[in-house]
Amino acid sequence: MDLKQLKALVTVVEVGSVTRAAELLHLVQPAVTRQIRTLEQEFGVPLFERTRHGMRPTEAGVSLAERARRALTELDRARAELAPAPGVVKGIVTVGLLESTAALLGEALVSAVVREHPGIEPRLLTAYSGHLQQWLDDGDLDLSLLYNLTSTPSLNVTPLLREQLWGTAPPEAALQADSPVPLAEVAARRFVMPAAGHALHALVSGAAREAGVELDVSVQTNSMSLQKALVRGGHGWTILPAVGVAEDVTEGTLSAAPLAGPEVWRSIVLGMPRAGRVTAAVEVVARELVHQIHTSVHNGRWPSALLHERA
């Protein structure tokens, strides 16, 4: 097994075609086919099903590709970190951002890091908190924002802030930030629900039980951007973190107000793996991420947020 074979495997899994993989790897098609077959012979199992619609990875192919991708990423990190100039911090840092925070923090974080430390290459991924936590455990992320989580055997967790959830409606509802909306009023409308499995689904469901109301769910979705689009399209009201709707409210495409009766809060934390060495590049990015969060709260760009006293 060699690196070329691993790159061929990962690329074919990602694009589903030997022809397209060969183009991306700047190889001829028979060379990629030969590398895949060599791997299959070495492991003694088929890695792909050849179909009329392309190459479909088998369970063994998916498993091997996941491990190969991590190995290739670690080699990229090693190349980036080796032999840096004195005083220069270098390396690849993969950061997980909650979808609701990505627009506020993503570009600002990257700009600050590359300006002060051009030897660092940030890589940003967004997902649910549960998915981000799994990626941290699997070693696919160096650090990540998570919510409603305390330290685990595999992760160190640093509390950063608490933020209030907001009732979110079309502009004509004229919800106002200085006038909290009762959950019962939100429940009186059709409701766009975060999909089951999303931690926000559990928060909203728990609040509804506490208030003794039943939500009239019109549709469920696992995408915050689609959740907001459905509200704009008249499919109902919804509940979202304040940071996720602040820009929409400013632009006048949604109206929103803090929930009341009951208030609903979530905590944002920074998670980092306990195992392994924390590189200088990871430390730099972690500090900058915390700084960007503090700045966003202090300048009012993160509504209804309370910084953790020790954050």
C-alpha positions as CSV (number, residue, x, y, z in Angstrom):
1,M,0.0,0.0,0.0
2,D,1.3,3.5,-0.8
3,L,0.0,7.1,-0.7
4,K,-1.0,7.1,-4.3
5,Q,-3.3,4.2,-3.8
6,L,-4.9,5.8,-0.7
7,K,-5.4,9.1,-2.7
8,A,-7.0,7.2,-5.5
9,L,-9.3,5.3,-3.1
10,V,-10.4,8.5,-1.3
11,T,-10.9,10.4,-4.6
12,V,-13.0,7.7,-6.3
13,V,-15.2,7.4,-3.1
14,E,-15.7,11.2,-3.2
15,V,-16.6,11.5,-6.9
16,G,-18.0,8.1,-7.6
17,S,-16.1,7.8,-10.9
18,V,-12.7,6.4,-11.9
19,T,-12.7,8.8,-15.0
20,R,-13.4,11.9,-12.9
21,A,-10.9,10.7,-10.2
22,A,-8.2,10.3,-12.9
23,E,-8.8,13.9,-14.1
24,L,-8.5,15.3,-10.5
25,L,-5.4,13.3,-9.8
26,H,-3.8,14.1,-13.2
27,L,-3.5,10.4,-14.0
28,V,-4.7,8.2,-16.8
29,Q,-7.8,6.1,-16.0
30,P,-6.1,2.7,-16.2
31,A,-3.6,3.8,-13.5
32,V,-6.4,4.7,-11.1
33,T,-8.1,1.4,-11.8
34,R,-4.9,-0.5,-11.2
35,Q,-4.4,1.3,-7.8
36,I,-7.9,0.3,-6.7
37,R,-7.4,-3.3,-7.8
38,T,-4.1,-3.5,-6.0
39,L,-5.7,-2.4,-2.8
40,E,-8.5,-4.9,-3.2
41,Q,-6.0,-7.7,-3.8
42,E,-4.0,-6.6,-0.7
43,F,-7.0,-6.6,1.6
44,G,-8.8,-9.5,0.0
45,V,-12.2,-7.8,-0.2
46,P,-14.0,-5.8,-2.9
47,L,-13.8,-2.0,-2.2
48,F,-16.3,-1.0,-4.9
49,E,-19.4,-2.2,-6.7
50,R,-19.0,-1.4,-10.4
51,T,-22.4,-0.2,-11.7
52,R,-23.7,1.6,-14.8
53,H,-23.9,4.7,-12.8
54,G,-20.4,4.7,-11.5
55,M,-18.3,3.3,-8.6
56,R,-20.3,2.6,-5.4
57,P,-18.1,1.9,-2.4
58,T,-18.8,-1.3,-0.4
59,E,-18.9,-1.2,3.4
60,A,-15.2,-2.2,3.4
61,G,-14.5,0.6,0.9
62,V,-16.2,3.2,3.0
63,S,-14.4,2.0,6.1
64,L,-11.0,2.0,4.5
65,A,-11.6,5.4,2.8
66,E,-12.4,7.0,6.1
67,R,-9.1,5.8,7.6
68,A,-7.2,6.7,4.5
69,R,-8.6,10.3,4.6
70,R,-7.5,10.7,8.2
71,A,-4.1,9.4,7.4
72,L,-3.7,11.7,4.5
73,T,-4.9,14.7,6.6
74,E,-2.3,13.9,9.3
75,L,0.4,13.8,6.7
76,D,-0.7,17.2,5.4
77,R,-0.6,18.5,8.9
78,A,2.9,17.1,9.4
79,R,4.2,18.8,6.2
80,A,2.7,22.1,7.3
81,E,4.3,21.9,10.7
82,L,7.8,20.6,9.9
83,A,10.8,22.9,10.0
84,P,9.0,26.2,10.6
85,A,11.0,29.4,10.7
86,P,11.8,30.6,14.2
87,G,8.8,32.3,15.8
88,V,6.5,31.3,12.9
89,V,3.4,29.1,13.8
90,K,2.5,26.8,11.0
91,G,0.0,24.0,10.5
92,I,-3.5,22.9,9.4
93,V,-6.3,23.5,12.0
94,T,-9.7,22.0,11.4
95,V,-12.5,23.9,13.2
96,G,-16.1,22.9,13.8
97,L,-18.7,25.7,13.9
98,L,-22.4,25.3,14.7
99,E,-24.4,26.3,11.7
100,S,-26.1,29.2,13.6
101,T,-22.7,30.7,14.4
102,A,-20.9,30.2,11.0
103,A,-22.0,33.5,9.3
104,L,-21.0,35.5,12.4
105,L,-17.7,33.9,13.2
106,G,-16.4,32.0,10.1
107,E,-15.0,34.8,7.9
108,A,-13.9,36.9,10.9
109,L,-12.0,34.0,12.4
110,V,-10.2,33.1,9.1
111,S,-9.3,36.7,8.4
112,A,-7.8,37.2,11.8
113,V,-5.8,34.0,11.8
114,V,-4.3,34.4,8.3
115,R,-3.5,38.0,8.9
116,E,-1.5,37.3,12.1
117,H,-0.3,33.8,11.3
118,P,-0.1,33.3,7.5
119,G,1.5,29.9,8.1
120,I,-1.8,28.5,9.5
121,E,-4.3,27.0,7.1
122,P,-7.8,27.0,8.7
123,R,-10.3,24.4,7.6
124,L,-13.9,25.1,8.7
125,L,-16.7,22.5,9.0
126,T,-20.3,23.2,10.0
127,A,-22.9,20.6,11.4
128,Y,-25.1,19.8,14.3
129,S,-23.5,19.8,17.7
130,G,-23.9,16.0,17.9
131,H,-22.1,15.5,14.6
132,L,-19.3,17.9,15.5
133,Q,-18.8,16.1,18.8
134,Q,-18.5,12.8,16.9
135,W,-16.0,14.3,14.5
136,L,-13.9,15.5,17.5
137,D,-14.0,12.0,19.0
138,D,-12.9,10.5,15.6
139,G,-10.0,13.0,15.3
140,D,-11.5,14.8,12.2
141,L,-11.6,18.1,14.1
142,D,-9.0,19.9,16.3
143,L,-11.5,22.0,18.1
144,S,-15.2,22.8,17.8
145,L,-18.1,24.8,19.2
146,L,-20.7,22.6,20.8
147,Y,-23.7,23.3,22.9
148,N,-25.3,22.0,26.1
149,L,-22.3,19.7,26.8
150,T,-20.0,19.2,29.8
151,S,-16.6,17.6,29.7
152,T,-16.5,13.9,28.6
153,P,-13.9,11.2,29.0
154,S,-12.6,12.2,25.5
155,L,-13.2,15.9,25.4
156,N,-12.1,19.0,27.4
157,V,-15.0,21.5,27.4
158,T,-14.7,25.2,28.2
159,P,-18.0,27.1,28.7
160,L,-18.1,30.3,26.6
161,L,-21.6,31.8,26.8
162,R,-25.4,31.3,27.3
163,E,-27.8,32.5,24.7
164,Q,-31.6,32.8,24.6
165,L,-33.7,31.2,21.9
166,W,-36.1,33.5,19.9
167,G,-39.5,33.0,18.4
168,T,-39.0,33.7,14.7
169,A,-41.8,34.8,12.3
170,P,-42.3,36.5,8.9
171,P,-41.7,40.2,8.8
172,E,-45.4,41.1,8.9
173,A,-45.7,39.5,12.4
174,A,-43.6,42.5,13.6
175,L,-42.0,40.7,16.5
176,Q,-39.6,43.0,18.4
177,A,-36.4,42.3,20.3
178,D,-37.5,44.4,23.2
179,S,-40.9,42.6,23.6
180,P,-40.6,38.9,24.4
181,V,-43.1,36.5,22.7
182,P,-44.8,33.9,24.9
183,L,-44.3,30.3,23.7
184,A,-48.1,29.9,23.7
185,E,-48.3,32.6,21.0
186,V,-45.7,30.8,18.9
187,A,-47.6,27.5,19.4
188,A,-50.9,29.1,18.2
189,R,-49.4,29.2,14.7
190,R,-48.3,26.5,12.4
191,F,-44.7,25.6,13.4
192,V,-41.6,24.8,11.4
193,M,-39.8,22.2,13.6
194,P,-36.1,21.4,13.8
195,A,-35.8,17.7,12.8
196,A,-35.6,15.0,15.4
197,G,-32.0,14.3,16.2
198,H,-31.2,18.0,16.3
199,A,-30.5,19.1,19.8
200,L,-32.7,22.2,19.1
201,H,-35.6,19.8,18.6
202,A,-35.1,18.5,22.2
203,L,-34.9,22.0,23.6
204,V,-38.1,23.1,21.8
205,S,-40.0,20.0,22.7
206,G,-39.0,20.3,26.4
207,A,-40.1,24.0,26.5
208,A,-43.4,23.1,25.0
209,R,-44.0,20.4,27.6
210,E,-43.0,22.8,30.4
211,A,-45.5,25.4,29.0
212,G,-48.2,22.8,28.6
213,V,-48.7,23.6,24.9
214,E,-48.8,21.5,21.8
215,L,-46.9,22.6,18.7
216,D,-48.8,22.4,15.4
217,V,-45.9,21.1,13.2
218,S,-46.3,21.8,9.5
219,V,-42.9,20.6,8.4
220,Q,-39.6,19.4,9.9
221,T,-36.1,20.2,8.5
222,N,-32.5,19.5,9.5
223,S,-31.3,22.8,8.0
224,M,-31.4,26.2,9.7
225,S,-31.2,28.0,6.5
226,L,-34.2,26.0,5.1
227,Q,-36.0,26.5,8.5
228,K,-35.8,30.3,7.9
229,A,-36.7,30.0,4.3
230,L,-39.9,28.0,5.2
231,V,-40.8,30.7,7.7
232,R,-40.3,33.4,5.0
233,G,-42.5,31.3,2.7
234,G,-45.4,31.3,5.1
235,H,-45.2,27.7,6.4
236,G,-45.2,28.8,10.0
237,W,-43.2,30.3,12.8
238,T,-40.2,28.7,14.4
239,I,-37.7,28.9,17.3
240,L,-34.0,29.6,16.6
241,P,-30.9,30.9,18.5
242,A,-30.7,34.7,18.4
243,V,-27.4,34.6,16.6
244,G,-28.9,32.6,13.8
245,V,-31.6,35.2,13.0
246,A,-29.9,38.5,13.9
247,E,-28.8,39.3,10.4
248,D,-32.2,38.3,8.9
249,V,-34.0,40.7,11.4
250,T,-31.6,43.5,10.5
251,E,-32.3,43.0,6.8
252,G,-36.1,42.9,7.4
253,T,-36.6,39.4,6.0
254,L,-37.7,37.9,9.4
255,S,-39.0,39.3,12.7
256,A,-38.0,37.7,16.0
257,A,-38.3,38.2,19.7
258,P,-36.9,36.4,22.8
259,L,-39.1,33.5,24.0
260,A,-40.9,33.9,27.3
261,G,-43.2,31.6,29.3
262,P,-40.8,29.9,29.6
263,E,-37.5,31.4,28.5
264,V,-35.3,28.9,26.7
265,W,-31.5,29.1,26.8
266,R,-28.6,27.0,25.4
267,S,-25.0,27.1,26.4
268,I,-22.1,27.3,23.8
269,V,-18.9,25.6,24.8
270,L,-15.5,25.0,23.2
271,G,-14.6,21.3,22.9
272,M,-11.1,20.0,22.3
273,P,-9.8,16.4,22.5
274,R,-8.1,15.3,25.7
275,A,-5.8,12.9,23.9
276,G,-2.9,13.9,21.7
277,R,-0.6,16.9,21.5
278,V,-2.2,20.3,21.1
279,T,-0.1,22.1,18.5
280,A,0.8,25.8,18.6
281,A,-1.4,26.3,15.6
282,V,-4.4,24.8,17.3
283,E,-3.8,27.0,20.4
284,V,-3.6,30.1,18.3
285,V,-6.9,29.3,16.5
286,A,-8.7,28.4,19.8
287,R,-7.7,31.7,21.4
288,E,-8.8,33.7,18.3
289,L,-12.1,31.9,18.2
290,V,-12.8,32.8,21.8
291,H,-11.7,36.4,21.1
292,Q,-14.1,36.6,18.2
293,I,-17.0,35.3,20.4
294,H,-16.2,37.9,23.1
295,T,-16.0,40.7,20.5
296,S,-19.3,39.7,18.9
297,V,-21.1,39.7,22.3
298,H,-19.5,43.0,23.4
299,N,-20.4,44.8,20.2
300,G,-24.0,43.6,20.2
301,R,-23.7,41.3,17.2
302,W,-24.6,38.3,19.3
303,P,-28.0,39.2,20.8
304,S,-29.4,37.7,24.1
305,A,-25.9,36.3,24.9
306,L,-24.3,36.2,28.3
307,L,-20.6,35.4,28.4
308,H,-19.4,32.8,30.9
309,E,-17.6,34.5,33.8
310,R,-14.4,32.4,33.2
311,A,-14.6,32.2,29.4
